[in-house]
Amino acid sequence: MAAESCGSRGASPPPLHPSSASGGAAGRRRKAEAYREVLRRIRGGPASDARPGLDDELWAHFHSLPARYALDVNIERVEDVLLHKRLLEEAREPMNGLVFDVRRSQVINS
């Protein structure tokens, strides 16, 4: 059994309408819904996650990505969204070079 990777729901077919992938009204709505749900989960979780300004940073994160991100990310795994946000912020710094995160997973062969 392998652990889920970065909360992704896996491969799925591309959207039927280009506007939903590029940020049309439907795409903006999906991003806003995902943002609100992630923020709700953060506020309901450990106090260390809910800090001043996080809501603006989280909205900027969702807004900077294609609408497809809101469909693919598992918003039940808030820690993955926060990890993605942190990695993208670190990757914007030229001195950081390659930025990545490694997770251990256990595979059980039967």
KEKOL-431619 format. One record per atom (N, C-alpha, C): residue in three letters; atom name; x, y, z. Coordinates in nm, 4 decimals. Atoms other than C-alpha are relative to their C-alpha. Layout:
> ALA;CA;X;Y;Z
...
END
This chain:
> MET;N;0.0844;-0.1170;0.0000
> MET;CA;0.0000;0.0000;0.0000
> MET;C;0.0887;0.1229;0.0000
> ALA;N;-0.0822;-0.1199;0.0105
> ALA;CA;0.1556;0.3298;-0.1057
> ALA;C;-0.0760;0.1202;0.0533
> ALA;N;0.0616;-0.1218;-0.0513
> ALA;CA;0.0904;0.6637;0.0576
> ALA;C;-0.0405;0.0895;-0.1159
> GLU;N;0.0456;-0.0942;0.1025
> GLU;CA;-0.0992;0.9259;-0.1392
> GLU;C;0.1042;0.1095;-0.0178
> SER;N;-0.1046;-0.0969;0.0301
> SER;CA;0.1403;1.1659;-0.3083
> SER;C;-0.0545;0.1418;-0.0003
> CYS;N;0.0325;-0.1420;-0.0056
> CYS;CA;0.1010;1.5326;-0.2130
> CYS;C;-0.1487;0.0281;-0.0056
> GLY;N;0.1422;-0.0225;-0.0042
> GLY;CA;-0.2722;1.4888;-0.1764
> GLY;C;-0.0656;0.0029;-0.1361
> SER;N;0.0576;-0.0036;0.1331
> SER;CA;-0.3232;1.4663;-0.5502
> SER;C;-0.0997;-0.1129;-0.0157
> ARG;N;0.1008;0.1015;0.0242
> ARG;CA;-0.6275;1.2799;-0.6628
> ARG;C;0.0357;-0.0851;-0.1201
> GLY;N;-0.0454;0.0808;0.1111
> GLY;CA;-0.4347;1.1386;-0.9539
> GLY;C;-0.0409;0.0585;-0.1333
> ALA;N;0.0278;-0.0492;0.1347
> ALA;CA;-0.4707;1.1742;-1.3270
> ALA;C;-0.1489;-0.0047;-0.0277
> SER;N;0.1389;-0.0036;0.0429
> SER;CA;-0.8064;1.2751;-1.4641
> SER;C;-0.0035;0.0713;-0.1338
> PRO;N;0.0032;-0.0607;0.1329
> PRO;CA;-0.9205;1.3884;-1.8050
> PRO;C;0.0019;0.1515;0.0058
> PRO;N;-0.0033;-0.1459;0.0018
> PRO;CA;-0.8643;1.7511;-1.9055
> PRO;C;-0.1414;0.0561;-0.0039
> PRO;N;0.1331;-0.0592;0.0025
> PRO;CA;-1.1570;1.9914;-1.8695
> PRO;C;-0.0513;0.0111;-0.1432
> LEU;N;0.0593;-0.0068;0.1319
> LEU;CA;-1.4000;2.0038;-2.1596
> LEU;C;0.0068;0.1398;-0.0585
> HIS;N;0.0015;-0.1375;0.0473
> HIS;CA;-1.4040;2.3826;-2.1819
> HIS;C;0.1276;0.0703;0.0428
> PRO;N;-0.1250;-0.0679;-0.0332
> PRO;CA;-1.0774;2.5803;-2.1994
> PRO;C;-0.0177;0.1068;0.1065
> SER;N;0.0182;-0.1075;-0.0981
> SER;CA;-1.2283;2.8603;-1.9875
> SER;C;0.0102;-0.0508;0.1421
> SER;N;-0.0076;0.0516;-0.1364
> SER;CA;-1.2497;2.6320;-1.6836
> SER;C;0.1432;-0.0294;0.0407
> ALA;N;-0.1402;0.0251;-0.0325
> ALA;CA;-0.8784;2.5487;-1.7076
> ALA;C;0.0785;0.1292;0.0091
> SER;N;-0.0795;-0.1215;0.0060
> SER;CA;-0.7609;2.8998;-1.7815
> SER;C;-0.0457;0.1071;0.0969
> GLY;N;0.0412;-0.0980;-0.0985
> GLY;CA;-0.9514;3.0792;-1.5086
> GLY;C;-0.1268;0.0733;-0.0361
> GLY;N;0.1287;-0.0600;0.0300
> GLY;CA;-1.2915;3.1556;-1.6620
> GLY;C;-0.0847;0.0050;0.1258
> ALA;N;0.0889;-0.0138;-0.1157
> ALA;CA;-1.5915;3.2088;-1.4342
> ALA;C;-0.0082;-0.1295;0.0800
> ALA;N;0.0076;0.1282;-0.0702
> ALA;CA;-1.6191;2.8377;-1.3532
> ALA;C;0.1314;-0.0291;0.0726
> GLY;N;-0.1305;0.0224;-0.0623
> GLY;CA;-1.2452;2.8177;-1.2830
> GLY;C;0.0200;0.0870;0.1226
> ARG;N;-0.0113;-0.0907;-0.1159
> ARG;CA;-1.2534;3.1219;-1.0562
> ARG;C;-0.0874;-0.0478;0.1143
> ARG;N;0.0907;0.0508;-0.1035
> ARG;CA;-1.5494;2.9729;-0.8714
> ARG;C;0.0608;-0.1218;0.0701
> ARG;N;-0.0634;0.1186;-0.0600
> ARG;CA;-1.3644;2.6427;-0.8197
> ARG;C;0.1140;0.0393;0.0926
> LYS;N;-0.1113;-0.0446;-0.0842
> LYS;CA;-1.0589;2.8230;-0.6877
> LYS;C;-0.0518;0.0633;0.1285
> ALA;N;0.0566;-0.0656;-0.1179
> ALA;CA;-1.2717;3.0337;-0.4516
> ALA;C;-0.0581;-0.1024;0.0964
> GLU;N;0.0574;0.1054;-0.0853
> GLU;CA;-1.4542;2.7246;-0.3221
> GLU;C;0.1105;-0.0775;0.0714
> ALA;N;-0.1109;0.0744;-0.0606
> ALA;CA;-1.1285;2.5363;-0.2638
> ALA;C;0.0694;0.0856;0.1050
> TYR;N;-0.0632;-0.0923;-0.0949
> TYR;CA;-0.9724;2.8407;-0.0959
> TYR;C;-0.0812;0.0082;0.1291
> ARG;N;0.0850;-0.0116;-0.1199
> ARG;CA;-1.2707;2.8815;0.1408
> ARG;C;0.0016;-0.1274;0.0834
> GLU;N;0.0004;0.1267;-0.0736
> GLU;CA;-1.2721;2.5119;0.2310
> GLU;C;0.1332;-0.0225;0.0724
> VAL;N;-0.1310;0.0161;-0.0639
> VAL;CA;-0.8977;2.5016;0.2998
> VAL;C;0.0123;0.0961;0.1181
> LEU;N;-0.0065;-0.0990;-0.1083
> LEU;CA;-0.9202;2.8203;0.5070
> LEU;C;-0.0877;-0.0428;0.1181
> ARG;N;0.0889;0.0485;-0.1066
> ARG;CA;-1.2151;2.6756;0.7017
> ARG;C;0.0666;-0.1128;0.0793
> ARG;N;-0.0671;0.1120;-0.0668
> ARG;CA;-1.0167;2.3609;0.7771
> ARG;C;0.1194;0.0490;0.0834
> ILE;N;-0.1136;-0.0543;-0.0755
> ILE;CA;-0.7119;2.5634;0.8852
> ILE;C;-0.0498;0.0650;0.1282
> ARG;N;0.0539;-0.0689;-0.1183
> ARG;CA;-0.9193;2.7768;1.1201
> ARG;C;-0.0574;-0.0977;0.1016
> GLY;N;0.0527;0.1009;-0.0911
> GLY;CA;-1.0737;2.4623;1.2673
> GLY;C;0.1072;-0.0927;0.0551
> GLY;N;-0.1095;0.0875;-0.0411
> GLY;CA;-0.7329;2.2985;1.3160
> GLY;C;0.0858;0.0622;0.1079
> PRO;N;-0.0916;-0.0530;-0.1017
> PRO;CA;-0.4322;2.3677;1.5363
> PRO;C;0.0209;0.1503;-0.0154
> ALA;N;-0.0144;-0.1460;-0.0001
> ALA;CA;-0.3884;2.7323;1.6326
> ALA;C;0.1262;0.0447;-0.0731
> SER;N;-0.1255;-0.0381;0.0650
> SER;CA;-0.0331;2.7307;1.4893
> SER;C;-0.0176;0.0211;-0.1503
> ASP;N;0.0236;-0.0163;0.1429
> ASP;CA;-0.1748;2.7037;1.1358
> ASP;C;-0.0705;0.1310;-0.0323
> ALA;N;0.0779;-0.1214;0.0250
> ALA;CA;-0.4078;3.0025;1.1702
> ALA;C;0.0776;0.1205;0.0530
> ARG;N;-0.0766;-0.1165;-0.0399
> ARG;CA;-0.1899;3.3141;1.1732
> ARG;C;-0.0470;0.1198;-0.0810
> PRO;N;0.0425;-0.1194;0.0733
> PRO;CA;-0.2561;3.6726;1.0687
> PRO;C;0.0602;0.0038;-0.1401
> GLY;N;-0.0467;-0.0122;0.1372
> GLY;CA;-0.2292;3.7255;0.6948
> GLY;C;-0.0046;-0.1276;-0.0808
> LEU;N;0.0010;0.1268;0.0727
> LEU;CA;-0.2578;3.3572;0.6066
> LEU;C;-0.1120;-0.0038;-0.1033
> ASP;N;0.1099;0.0035;0.0964
> ASP;CA;-0.5938;3.4080;0.4380
> ASP;C;0.0381;0.0706;-0.1298
> ASP;N;-0.0448;-0.0703;0.1209
> ASP;CA;-0.4412;3.6629;0.1966
> ASP;C;0.1057;-0.0802;-0.0756
> GLU;N;-0.1043;0.0809;0.0626
> GLU;CA;-0.1393;3.4407;0.1316
> GLU;C;-0.0607;-0.1216;-0.0698
> LEU;N;0.0648;0.1177;0.0565
> LEU;CA;-0.3623;3.1397;0.0710
> LEU;C;-0.0786;0.0368;-0.1255
> TRP;N;0.0723;-0.0429;0.1196
> TRP;CA;-0.5822;3.3344;-0.1714
> TRP;C;0.0983;0.0278;-0.1137
> ALA;N;-0.1008;-0.0267;0.1027
> ALA;CA;-0.2712;3.4532;-0.3585
> ALA;C;0.0515;-0.1310;-0.0589
> HIS;N;-0.0455;0.1318;0.0456
> HIS;CA;-0.1575;3.0883;-0.3774
> HIS;C;-0.0996;-0.0576;-0.1003
> PHE;N;0.1011;0.0559;0.0897
> PHE;CA;-0.4863;2.9691;-0.5300
> PHE;C;-0.0146;0.0851;-0.1252
> HIS;N;0.0184;-0.0906;0.1124
> HIS;CA;-0.5143;3.2765;-0.7528
> HIS;C;0.1141;-0.0118;-0.1016
> SER;N;-0.1152;0.0066;0.0898
> SER;CA;-0.1641;3.2263;-0.8971
> SER;C;0.0062;-0.1298;-0.0800
> LEU;N;-0.0041;0.1304;0.0661
> LEU;CA;-0.2342;2.8685;-1.0053
> LEU;C;-0.1205;-0.0178;-0.0921
> PRO;N;0.1147;0.0254;0.0874
> PRO;CA;-0.4580;2.7347;-1.2821
> PRO;C;-0.1168;-0.0584;0.0791
> ALA;N;0.1195;0.0530;-0.0658
> ALA;CA;-0.8136;2.6396;-1.1892
> ALA;C;0.0111;-0.1508;0.0205
> ARG;N;-0.0190;0.1458;-0.0087
> ARG;CA;-0.7080;2.2782;-1.2440
> ARG;C;0.0538;-0.0407;0.1380
> TYR;N;-0.0543;0.0299;-0.1325
> TYR;CA;-0.5178;2.2940;-0.9123
> TYR;C;-0.1125;-0.0201;0.1010
> ALA;N;0.1116;0.0098;-0.0938
> ALA;CA;-0.8436;2.3478;-0.7239
> ALA;C;-0.0753;-0.1314;-0.0170
> LEU;N;0.0650;0.1289;0.0243
> LEU;CA;-0.9814;2.0323;-0.8852
> LEU;C;0.0869;-0.1168;0.0441
> ASP;N;-0.0907;0.1127;-0.0238
> ASP;CA;-0.6738;1.8151;-0.8389
> ASP;C;0.0481;-0.0133;0.1432
> VAL;N;-0.0546;0.0085;-0.1349
> VAL;CA;-0.5586;1.9035;-0.4901
> VAL;C;-0.1052;-0.0584;0.0941
> ASN;N;0.0895;0.0582;-0.1003
> ASN;CA;-0.7081;1.7082;-0.2025
> ASN;C;-0.0106;0.1016;0.1133
> ILE;N;0.0133;-0.1073;-0.0986
> ILE;CA;-0.8400;1.9943;0.0104
> ILE;C;-0.0236;-0.0529;0.1406
> GLU;N;0.0111;0.0595;-0.1332
> GLU;CA;-0.8992;1.7529;0.2966
> GLU;C;0.1379;-0.0096;0.0651
> ARG;N;-0.1372;0.0054;-0.0512
> ARG;CA;-0.5199;1.7442;0.3331
> ARG;C;0.0598;0.1396;-0.0052
> VAL;N;-0.0433;-0.1397;-0.0069
> VAL;CA;-0.4582;2.1051;0.4302
> VAL;C;0.1517;0.0101;0.0028
> GLU;N;-0.1460;-0.0047;-0.0092
> GLU;CA;-0.0962;2.0255;0.5082
> GLU;C;0.0641;-0.0073;-0.1383
> ASP;N;-0.0533;0.0057;0.1359
> ASP;CA;-0.0428;1.9456;0.1383
> ASP;C;-0.0103;0.1362;-0.0685
> VAL;N;0.0164;-0.1327;0.0599
> VAL;CA;-0.1835;2.2815;0.0266
> VAL;C;0.1038;0.0955;0.0576
> LEU;N;-0.0996;-0.0871;-0.0628
> LEU;CA;0.0400;2.4592;0.2788
> LEU;C;0.1412;-0.0357;-0.0460
> LEU;N;-0.1302;0.0433;0.0520
> LEU;CA;0.3378;2.2520;0.1594
> LEU;C;0.0197;0.0526;-0.1424
> HIS;N;-0.0097;-0.0512;0.1373
> HIS;CA;0.2659;2.3428;-0.2044
> HIS;C;0.0290;0.1499;0.0014
> LYS;N;-0.0183;-0.1456;-0.0118
> LYS;CA;0.2416;2.7101;-0.1059
> LYS;C;0.1437;0.0329;0.0397
> ARG;N;-0.1369;-0.0248;-0.0478
> ARG;CA;0.5729;2.6980;0.0816
> ARG;C;0.1028;-0.0336;-0.1079
> LEU;N;-0.0953;0.0391;0.1032
> LEU;CA;0.7546;2.5129;-0.1975
> LEU;C;0.0019;0.1003;-0.1153
> LEU;N;0.0043;-0.0993;0.1078
> LEU;CA;0.6349;2.7599;-0.4605
> LEU;C;0.0648;0.1308;0.0421
> GLU;N;-0.0648;-0.1218;-0.0502
> GLU;CA;0.7436;3.0525;-0.2428
> GLU;C;0.1516;-0.0165;-0.0006
> GLU;N;-0.1439;0.0247;-0.0027
> GLU;CA;1.0876;2.8963;-0.1946
> GLU;C;0.0571;-0.0073;-0.1416
> ALA;N;-0.0478;0.0149;0.1376
> ALA;CA;1.1165;2.8183;-0.5672
> ALA;C;0.0129;0.1350;-0.0708
> ARG;N;-0.0092;-0.1336;0.0611
> ARG;CA;1.0662;3.1864;-0.6526
> ARG;C;0.1316;0.0697;0.0330
> GLU;N;-0.1286;-0.0582;-0.0394
> GLU;CA;1.3954;3.2679;-0.4782
> GLU;C;0.1104;-0.0640;-0.0839
> PRO;N;-0.1014;0.0560;0.0895
> PRO;CA;1.6742;3.2257;-0.7378
> PRO;C;0.1147;-0.0705;0.0736
> MET;N;-0.1115;0.0596;-0.0745
> MET;CA;1.9331;3.1418;-0.4710
> MET;C;-0.0327;-0.1400;0.0523
> ASN;N;0.0382;0.1314;-0.0520
> ASN;CA;1.7357;2.8335;-0.3620
> ASN;C;0.0241;-0.1123;-0.0992
> GLY;N;-0.0179;0.1054;0.0993
> GLY;CA;1.7862;2.6470;-0.6876
> GLY;C;-0.1210;-0.0913;-0.0036
> LEU;N;0.1065;0.0989;0.0040
> LEU;CA;1.5811;2.3282;-0.7006
> LEU;C;-0.0615;-0.0148;0.1387
> VAL;N;0.0708;0.0124;-0.1271
> VAL;CA;1.3178;2.3040;-0.4274
> VAL;C;-0.0908;-0.1215;-0.0079
> PHE;N;0.0857;0.1183;-0.0007
> PHE;CA;1.1471;1.9794;-0.3319
> PHE;C;-0.0226;-0.0458;0.1421
> ASP;N;0.0304;0.0592;-0.1296
> ASP;CA;1.0024;1.7807;-0.0445
> ASP;C;-0.0059;-0.1501;-0.0199
> VAL;N;-0.0016;0.1453;0.0081
> VAL;CA;1.0482;1.4116;0.0230
> VAL;C;-0.0809;-0.0559;0.1152
> ARG;N;0.0792;0.0683;-0.1028
> ARG;CA;0.8023;1.1943;0.2099
> ARG;C;0.0307;-0.1483;-0.0052
> ARG;N;-0.0180;0.1450;-0.0078
> ARG;CA;0.8558;0.8445;0.3270
> ARG;C;-0.1342;-0.0659;-0.0235
> SER;N;0.1207;0.0800;0.0155
> SER;CA;0.6032;0.5881;0.2213
> SER;C;0.0368;-0.1451;0.0194
> GLN;N;-0.0236;0.1408;-0.0257
> GLN;CA;0.5668;0.2267;0.3092
> GLN;C;-0.0747;-0.0803;-0.1044
> VAL;N;0.0604;0.0879;0.0994
> VAL;CA;0.5024;-0.0334;0.0409
> VAL;C;0.0037;-0.1391;0.0572
> ILE;N;0.0096;0.1356;-0.0525
> ILE;CA;0.3808;-0.3699;0.1527
> ILE;C;-0.0228;-0.0942;-0.1171
> ASN;N;0.0139;0.1009;0.1080
> ASN;CA;0.4379;-0.6529;-0.0941
> ASN;C;-0.0699;-0.1223;0.0557
> SER;N;0.0691;0.1208;-0.0482
> SER;CA;0.2037;-0.9437;-0.0656
> SER;C;0.0364;-0.1214;-0.0794
END
